Amino acid sequence: MQLVGQSSEKIIDGQAAQDCLLSLPFVAKTAGQFLIEIRKYIQFQSSLEALKNPPDTYLSPAVDILGGLDKIGNNSYTNQYQFDFDIRSLVRSATDGHFVIFPCSLSPFSFFRQETSSLVSISQDGLAQPEIYLSTDVAALSSGSTTRSPVTKINGQDVIDYLEIVAAPQSAQDPDARWNTLFLSLAATATGNSDLASLWGEFVSNDGLWPGVNGTTLEFKNGTTLDLPTLSQYNFENMFSSSEALYEAACIPSVPNNSRRATRTKREVNAEVSPTATAGPLGFPTPFIREPYNQISGYTVDDDTAVMFIPTFEGGPDFPDDQDFVFGQTAQKLVNQAVSEGRTKIIIDLSRNGGGDTSRGFDLFKLFFPSKLPYSANRFRRHDALDLIALSGQTVPVTIAGLDPFDYLNAVNADQDAAFASVEDFLEGEVQFGGNVTAISANFNFTLFSTTHVDTGPVRGFGGAPINSTQPYAPEDILIVTDGFCASTCAIFVNLMTHVGGVRALAFGGRPRSEPMQVIGGVRGSQFYGWSDIEN
């Protein structure tokens, strides 16, 4: 195997990349040890028992993650790629955006269907069942053209049936939210920090994984067809003359960094602070207010209504230290201006909001409902490692423990008004779905957090952080809009606004059927902890 003569973009034939990966060697002893090690981390996933034995209302198939790891361990493999692909597929079957793994041999290539195959789902009048079109036909359709034809089949299969198969493993617990991720979305790239795959939709990108075919044929209602190749982006800087050399570069930790992934995809964060946006989100009207990264922006739709668009709650190393504070202040200014202009209603658009910093969600809720408690509650799945971590926290000074999620010393109850008297009180919860869990605790101690983040983004009303004295809008004058892909912090915020604040919510899109869909279709887990967080 040799990779030569690549273009500057390093785009190659998808089948060639797949064949390359299938030629990687497999070291059974190393793979077996890897399964042992990842199991230590996966046992922290809170939903393992619920995934294995879900309630009747759960809309996705049950999956036994730990049992699946055992099956993989008992399989016979001839290459590292198939082993890694099976692990990735097992974890993806949980359809949980907080539960992810990217095994080593999946890193050299990112697969995608040619981007001209990007699709949209369009209803002719907003009431008729939507049909599937190429995104390149949108402009003509909006101009009233009748020459554009909908897609009826993909690779010889009914278009709806085919797309439901593609949508099934996407990272949202609701089938309608997964369906919506397949299509082109300007909201997905509003901040400018997402890769182009987010714009095209998962039908094109398929999470960067091999889609199972080297080509895709679209058949249209008017009888025409369109053939599209599967392509791949090569993600390393170096070229390798053998499968063994690529295996060592991708899967052996001691390889120098310059052989690692060179391009920035949605799987990475940039070590440098992202540049600010020079204008509002692409494809949107000019906002009357926005923060520098387009993480929140304001619009008007008539003389009476303002729109607050929030495509993400994300913070982190890509942004300045005070970005949470700037986000909160922009929200405050947006609301203040809307109220001062006499706009008595506000729409909060959370399309494609996959979450971010939980503190932003709690803080934003307090902006709209300053007198209400931002109730939060989470439990941890109990197992030997978690118990040992919690027990070891008894000897850690409070000032050092900080906001460590596994340390009971600074944990508080869901009402934020009492700490845990002992580690036993923290650990001794109950049995749920056949597994032991800890007692209910808040996501974090808001007062402690706000005291330590007073200059960078506190939760208003806690730790001395200022808060508005009046509620800017009545619940009936607020409408939340999502495309179902509302996850993590977005789920926390919407849950607070609807259940505590009494706000109405509207979901749009979804599978072409006359049935309701969830407003919060993404993961509802309270917080996300990386593998390194647990290790540290």
Secondary structure by P-SEA (a helix, b strand, c coil): cccccccccccccaaaaaaaaaaccccaaaaaaaaaaaaaaacccccccccccccccccbbbbbaaaaaaaaaacccccaaaaaaaaaaaaaccccccbbbbccccccbbbbcccccbbbbbbcccccbbbbbcccaaaaaaaccccbbbbcccccccaaaaaaaaacccccccaaaaaaacbbbcccccccccccccccccccccccccccccbbbbbccccbbbbbbbbbbbccccccccaaaaaaaccccccccccccccccccccccccbbbbccccccccccccccccccbbbbbccccbbbbbbcccccccccccaaaaaaaaaaaaaaaaaaaacccbbbbbbcccccccaaaaaaaaaaacccccccccccccccaaaaaaaaacccccccccccccccccccccccccccccccccccccccccccccccccccccaaaaaaaaccccccccccccccccccccccccbbbbccccccaaaaaaaaaaacccbbbbbbcccccccbbbbcccccccccccccccccc
